[in-house]
């Protein structure tokens, strides 16, 4: 079997790998920088398990699990920054998200009769992958300028691959529209592909050159949804 078709992580769920608050995002960032992608994929798997288990078995409200949904997408975003766009490891991230959607709507027996479907303001879990498109859009808009050139291309390629599957219909394509507008319509310097471009948290969008954004725009053009 090709390595890409390997199952998603099947480790026993760990509460440590489920909990992720704002302060714990630093640990996710550091793990991604160190290339601990198997650990992060296991963390994502455990979050999916925890959301499903707490809704179906414990009878909990979905409200308490919504922050975990957001942290799930954050893990995939961080992994995509540090996994090369040319690597099959990035394709594996896309496949993990497709498998998540393939679980279908999260359901449990209703108290009286019928079934209850886990719904959020952004759709049903897991069928609609709620908050995936909005979170990925926010991650891109808020962090694009600060990324290094390689990180920017890696994330753009990951998002373009994900959008091409239409896993959330055409919602992710709004990121391409934002990028195209910034690259081809906004007034900015031409720049050069030889410019050094390391990660810089203080860098703003209006300081990026066309040359800095063009590879990311091309990643979307080469992989139409």
DRENMARLO-646637 format. One record per residue (C-alpha): residue number from 1; residue in three letters; x, y, z. Coordinates in Angstrom, 3 decimals. Example, Ala and Ser with C-alpha at 12.3 -4.5 7.8 and 13.67 -1.06 7.14 Angstrom:
<recs>
+-------+-------+----------+----------+----------+
: vexti : lumza :       c1 :       c2 :       c3 :
+-------+-------+----------+----------+----------+
:     1 :   ALA :   12.300 :   -4.500 :    7.800 :
:     2 :   SER :   13.670 :   -1.060 :    7.140 :
+-------+-------+----------+----------+----------+
</recs>
This chain:
<recs>
+-------+-------+----------+----------+----------+
: vexti : lumza :       c1 :       c2 :       c3 :
+-------+-------+----------+----------+----------+
:     1 :   UNK :    0.000 :    0.000 :    0.000 :
:     2 :   UNK :    1.276 :    3.451 :   -0.887 :
:     3 :   UNK :    2.401 :    5.392 :    2.179 :
:     4 :   UNK :   -0.077 :    8.174 :    1.372 :
:     5 :   UNK :   -2.975 :    5.769 :    1.943 :
:     6 :   UNK :   -1.856 :    4.970 :    5.455 :
:     7 :   UNK :   -4.673 :    5.210 :    7.991 :
:     8 :   UNK :   -5.084 :    8.279 :   10.114 :
:     9 :   UNK :   -3.497 :    7.882 :   13.561 :
:    10 :   UNK :   -5.297 :    5.283 :   15.692 :
:    11 :   UNK :   -3.646 :    5.839 :   19.047 :
:    12 :   UNK :   -5.758 :    5.662 :   22.185 :
:    13 :   UNK :   -7.268 :    9.103 :   22.758 :
:    14 :   UNK :   -5.396 :   11.204 :   25.277 :
:    15 :   UNK :   -6.894 :   14.084 :   27.222 :
:    16 :   UNK :   -3.522 :   15.844 :   26.934 :
:    17 :   UNK :   -3.800 :   15.751 :   23.148 :
:    18 :   UNK :   -7.408 :   16.978 :   23.239 :
:    19 :   UNK :   -7.035 :   20.107 :   25.347 :
:    20 :   UNK :   -5.815 :   23.118 :   23.421 :
:    21 :   UNK :   -6.342 :   26.646 :   24.660 :
:    22 :   UNK :   -4.788 :   29.902 :   23.489 :
:    23 :   UNK :   -1.636 :   29.330 :   25.554 :
:    24 :   UNK :   -1.255 :   25.787 :   24.187 :
:    25 :   UNK :   -1.096 :   27.063 :   20.607 :
:    26 :   UNK :    2.532 :   27.917 :   21.318 :
:    27 :   UNK :    3.224 :   24.207 :   21.862 :
:    28 :   UNK :    1.520 :   23.346 :   18.560 :
:    29 :   UNK :    3.595 :   25.996 :   16.785 :
:    30 :   UNK :    6.808 :   24.619 :   18.283 :
:    31 :   UNK :    5.918 :   21.015 :   17.433 :
:    32 :   UNK :    5.252 :   22.030 :   13.828 :
:    33 :   UNK :    8.579 :   23.883 :   13.634 :
:    34 :   UNK :   10.344 :   20.760 :   14.906 :
:    35 :   UNK :    8.616 :   18.595 :   12.299 :
:    36 :   UNK :    6.623 :   16.531 :   14.818 :
:    37 :   UNK :    3.820 :   16.005 :   12.315 :
:    38 :   UNK :    2.878 :   12.501 :   13.461 :
:    39 :   UNK :    2.306 :   13.872 :   16.963 :
:    40 :   UNK :    0.162 :   16.680 :   15.584 :
:    41 :   UNK :   -1.863 :   14.306 :   13.395 :
:    42 :   UNK :   -2.460 :   12.152 :   16.485 :
:    43 :   UNK :   -3.588 :   15.251 :   18.341 :
:    44 :   UNK :   -6.036 :   16.061 :   15.536 :
:    45 :   UNK :   -7.342 :   12.476 :   15.540 :
:    46 :   UNK :   -7.924 :   12.623 :   19.296 :
:    47 :   UNK :   -9.812 :   15.887 :   18.997 :
:    48 :   UNK :  -12.146 :   14.363 :   16.408 :
:    49 :   UNK :  -12.679 :   11.342 :   18.649 :
:    50 :   UNK :  -13.339 :   13.523 :   21.705 :
:    51 :   UNK :  -15.928 :   15.679 :   19.924 :
:    52 :   UNK :  -17.776 :   12.610 :   18.619 :
:    53 :   UNK :  -17.574 :   10.747 :   21.925 :
:    54 :   UNK :  -18.709 :   13.667 :   24.081 :
:    55 :   UNK :  -21.707 :   14.321 :   21.832 :
:    56 :   UNK :  -22.804 :   10.717 :   21.205 :
:    57 :   UNK :  -21.902 :    8.974 :   24.454 :
:    58 :   UNK :  -21.904 :   11.640 :   27.138 :
:    59 :   UNK :  -24.898 :   13.580 :   25.890 :
:    60 :   UNK :  -23.002 :   16.854 :   26.196 :
:    61 :   UNK :  -24.041 :   19.973 :   24.338 :
:    62 :   UNK :  -21.979 :   20.726 :   21.260 :
:    63 :   UNK :  -21.295 :   24.225 :   22.601 :
:    64 :   UNK :  -18.481 :   22.950 :   24.806 :
:    65 :   UNK :  -16.802 :   21.264 :   21.820 :
:    66 :   UNK :  -16.786 :   24.225 :   19.446 :
:    67 :   UNK :  -13.434 :   25.571 :   20.732 :
:    68 :   UNK :  -11.951 :   22.123 :   20.052 :
:    69 :   UNK :  -13.224 :   22.327 :   16.468 :
:    70 :   UNK :  -11.373 :   25.603 :   15.994 :
:    71 :   UNK :   -8.200 :   24.144 :   17.510 :
:    72 :   UNK :   -8.487 :   21.148 :   15.157 :
:    73 :   UNK :   -8.255 :   23.397 :   12.098 :
:    74 :   UNK :   -5.421 :   25.341 :   13.724 :
:    75 :   UNK :   -3.351 :   22.159 :   13.887 :
:    76 :   UNK :   -3.766 :   21.521 :   10.163 :
:    77 :   UNK :   -2.914 :   25.141 :    9.385 :
:    78 :   UNK :    0.294 :   25.004 :   11.415 :
:    79 :   UNK :    1.336 :   21.704 :    9.838 :
:    80 :   UNK :    0.780 :   23.139 :    6.366 :
:    81 :   UNK :    3.244 :   25.968 :    7.082 :
:    82 :   UNK :    6.159 :   23.624 :    7.656 :
:    83 :   UNK :    5.389 :   20.731 :    5.286 :
:    84 :   UNK :    6.739 :   21.330 :    1.787 :
:    85 :   UNK :    4.146 :   21.810 :   -0.924 :
:    86 :   UNK :    6.054 :   19.146 :   -2.908 :
:    87 :   UNK :    5.771 :   16.532 :   -0.146 :
:    88 :   UNK :    3.226 :   13.718 :   -0.027 :
:    89 :   UNK :    2.995 :   14.521 :    3.688 :
:    90 :   UNK :    0.988 :   17.604 :    2.732 :
:    91 :   UNK :   -1.339 :   15.457 :    0.610 :
:    92 :   UNK :   -1.834 :   13.301 :    3.695 :
:    93 :   UNK :   -3.158 :   16.336 :    5.595 :
:    94 :   UNK :   -5.710 :   16.914 :    2.846 :
:    95 :   UNK :   -6.686 :   13.242 :    2.960 :
:    96 :   UNK :   -7.161 :   13.412 :    6.741 :
:    97 :   UNK :   -9.653 :   16.254 :    6.304 :
:    98 :   UNK :  -11.466 :   14.379 :    3.525 :
:    99 :   UNK :  -11.738 :   11.345 :    5.813 :
:   100 :   UNK :  -13.134 :   13.579 :    8.534 :
:   101 :   UNK :  -15.903 :   14.764 :    6.226 :
:   102 :   UNK :  -16.446 :   11.175 :    5.108 :
:   103 :   UNK :  -17.624 :   10.283 :    8.611 :
:   104 :   UNK :  -20.906 :   11.960 :    7.697 :
:   105 :   UNK :  -23.114 :   13.962 :   10.049 :
:   106 :   UNK :  -22.506 :   13.442 :   13.759 :
:   107 :   UNK :  -25.734 :   11.997 :   15.190 :
:   108 :   UNK :  -27.207 :   10.551 :   18.375 :
:   109 :   UNK :  -30.654 :    9.223 :   19.359 :
:   110 :   UNK :  -33.082 :   11.988 :   20.298 :
:   111 :   UNK :  -34.602 :   11.882 :   23.821 :
:   112 :   UNK :  -38.080 :   11.157 :   22.473 :
:   113 :   UNK :  -37.660 :    9.615 :   19.029 :
:   114 :   UNK :  -35.653 :   10.096 :   15.881 :
:   115 :   UNK :  -32.143 :   11.508 :   15.883 :
:   116 :   UNK :  -30.314 :   14.677 :   16.841 :
:   117 :   UNK :  -27.661 :   15.984 :   14.449 :
:   118 :   UNK :  -24.760 :   17.982 :   15.868 :
:   119 :   UNK :  -25.138 :   21.423 :   14.335 :
:   120 :   UNK :  -23.198 :   24.655 :   14.642 :
:   121 :   UNK :  -23.918 :   28.118 :   13.206 :
:   122 :   UNK :  -21.641 :   27.065 :   10.317 :
:   123 :   UNK :  -23.206 :   23.697 :    9.538 :
:   124 :   UNK :  -23.341 :   20.097 :   10.715 :
:   125 :   UNK :  -20.430 :   18.212 :   12.268 :
:   126 :   UNK :  -18.669 :   16.449 :   10.380 :
:   127 :   UNK :  -20.607 :   16.641 :    7.175 :
:   128 :   UNK :  -20.094 :   20.381 :    6.647 :
:   129 :   UNK :  -16.701 :   20.704 :    8.390 :
:   130 :   UNK :  -17.932 :   23.761 :   10.299 :
:   131 :   UNK :  -15.541 :   26.702 :   10.706 :
:   132 :   UNK :  -12.918 :   25.144 :    8.408 :
:   133 :   UNK :  -13.311 :   27.746 :    5.651 :
:   134 :   UNK :  -13.706 :   30.733 :    7.970 :
:   135 :   UNK :  -10.790 :   29.706 :   10.179 :
:   136 :   UNK :   -8.455 :   29.017 :    7.248 :
:   137 :   UNK :   -9.419 :   32.365 :    5.721 :
:   138 :   UNK :   -8.664 :   34.150 :    8.986 :
:   139 :   UNK :   -5.369 :   32.289 :    9.393 :
:   140 :   UNK :   -4.305 :   33.369 :    5.903 :
:   141 :   UNK :   -5.421 :   36.993 :    6.203 :
:   142 :   UNK :   -3.877 :   37.470 :    9.645 :
:   143 :   UNK :   -0.598 :   35.630 :    9.064 :
:   144 :   UNK :    0.212 :   35.784 :    5.360 :
:   145 :   UNK :    2.464 :   38.832 :    5.650 :
:   146 :   UNK :    4.475 :   37.438 :    8.563 :
:   147 :   UNK :    5.245 :   34.110 :    6.877 :
:   148 :   UNK :    8.506 :   33.350 :    5.150 :
:   149 :   UNK :    8.386 :   32.877 :    1.376 :
:   150 :   UNK :    8.470 :   29.084 :    1.744 :
:   151 :   UNK :    5.769 :   29.055 :    4.419 :
:   152 :   UNK :    3.524 :   31.263 :    2.300 :
:   153 :   UNK :    3.892 :   28.943 :   -0.684 :
:   154 :   UNK :    3.362 :   25.832 :    1.458 :
:   155 :   UNK :    0.133 :   27.158 :    2.976 :
:   156 :   UNK :   -1.187 :   28.462 :   -0.348 :
:   157 :   UNK :   -0.538 :   25.098 :   -1.988 :
:   158 :   UNK :   -2.237 :   23.228 :    0.868 :
:   159 :   UNK :   -5.302 :   25.473 :    0.694 :
:   160 :   UNK :   -5.472 :   25.168 :   -3.100 :
:   161 :   UNK :   -5.278 :   21.365 :   -2.872 :
:   162 :   UNK :   -7.985 :   21.346 :   -0.219 :
:   163 :   UNK :  -10.199 :   23.686 :   -2.247 :
:   164 :   UNK :   -9.800 :   21.506 :   -5.342 :
:   165 :   UNK :  -11.549 :   18.644 :   -3.502 :
:   166 :   UNK :  -14.601 :   20.904 :   -2.941 :
:   167 :   UNK :  -14.692 :   19.535 :    0.582 :
:   168 :   UNK :  -16.561 :   22.680 :    1.689 :
:   169 :   UNK :  -17.901 :   23.482 :   -1.790 :
:   170 :   UNK :  -16.289 :   26.709 :   -3.027 :
:   171 :   UNK :  -15.881 :   28.464 :    0.339 :
:   172 :   UNK :  -12.096 :   28.140 :    0.434 :
:   173 :   UNK :  -11.837 :   29.867 :   -2.943 :
:   174 :   UNK :  -12.457 :   33.178 :   -1.188 :
:   175 :   UNK :   -8.838 :   32.920 :   -0.036 :
:   176 :   UNK :   -7.710 :   32.819 :   -3.668 :
:   177 :   UNK :   -9.799 :   35.904 :   -4.445 :
:   178 :   UNK :   -8.202 :   37.775 :   -1.543 :
:   179 :   UNK :   -4.734 :   36.720 :   -2.689 :
:   180 :   UNK :   -5.378 :   37.619 :   -6.338 :
:   181 :   UNK :   -6.654 :   41.039 :   -5.321 :
:   182 :   UNK :   -3.580 :   41.698 :   -3.193 :
:   183 :   UNK :   -1.201 :   40.422 :   -5.881 :
:   184 :   UNK :   -2.672 :   41.796 :   -9.104 :
:   185 :   UNK :   -4.871 :   44.737 :   -8.099 :
:   186 :   UNK :   -3.227 :   46.399 :   -5.104 :
:   187 :   UNK :   -0.536 :   49.029 :   -5.595 :
:   188 :   UNK :    2.777 :   47.542 :   -4.430 :
:   189 :   UNK :    6.415 :   47.309 :   -5.490 :
:   190 :   UNK :    7.422 :   44.712 :   -8.061 :
:   191 :   UNK :   10.291 :   43.362 :   -5.978 :
:   192 :   UNK :   12.549 :   40.460 :   -6.869 :
:   193 :   UNK :   12.550 :   36.719 :   -6.340 :
:   194 :   UNK :   16.059 :   37.093 :   -4.902 :
:   195 :   UNK :   14.853 :   39.163 :   -1.956 :
:   196 :   UNK :   15.437 :   37.500 :    1.439 :
:   197 :   UNK :   12.123 :   36.537 :    2.990 :
:   198 :   UNK :   12.332 :   35.020 :    6.447 :
:   199 :   UNK :    9.460 :   34.786 :    8.917 :
:   200 :   UNK :    8.868 :   38.223 :   10.427 :
:   201 :   UNK :    5.902 :   38.723 :   12.824 :
:   202 :   UNK :    6.092 :   42.521 :   12.494 :
:   203 :   UNK :    5.861 :   42.546 :    8.693 :
:   204 :   UNK :    2.605 :   43.991 :    7.296 :
:   205 :   UNK :    0.741 :   43.205 :    4.105 :
:   206 :   UNK :    1.430 :   46.563 :    2.454 :
:   207 :   UNK :    5.195 :   45.970 :    2.634 :
:   208 :   UNK :    5.063 :   42.743 :    0.603 :
:   209 :   UNK :    6.110 :   42.972 :   -3.034 :
:   210 :   UNK :    4.411 :   41.383 :   -6.031 :
:   211 :   UNK :    7.336 :   38.958 :   -6.252 :
:   212 :   UNK :    6.689 :   37.853 :   -2.666 :
:   213 :   UNK :    3.034 :   37.029 :   -3.392 :
:   214 :   UNK :    3.249 :   35.721 :   -6.955 :
:   215 :   UNK :    4.351 :   32.120 :   -6.159 :
:   216 :   UNK :    1.360 :   31.717 :   -3.827 :
:   217 :   UNK :   -1.013 :   33.095 :   -6.458 :
:   218 :   UNK :    0.463 :   30.698 :   -9.025 :
:   219 :   UNK :   -0.151 :   27.782 :   -6.646 :
:   220 :   UNK :   -3.872 :   28.540 :   -6.864 :
:   221 :   UNK :   -3.807 :   29.086 :  -10.636 :
:   222 :   UNK :   -2.042 :   25.774 :  -11.258 :
:   223 :   UNK :   -4.587 :   23.853 :   -9.181 :
:   224 :   UNK :   -8.073 :   25.119 :  -10.121 :
:   225 :   UNK :  -10.958 :   24.003 :   -7.928 :
+-------+-------+----------+----------+----------+
</recs>
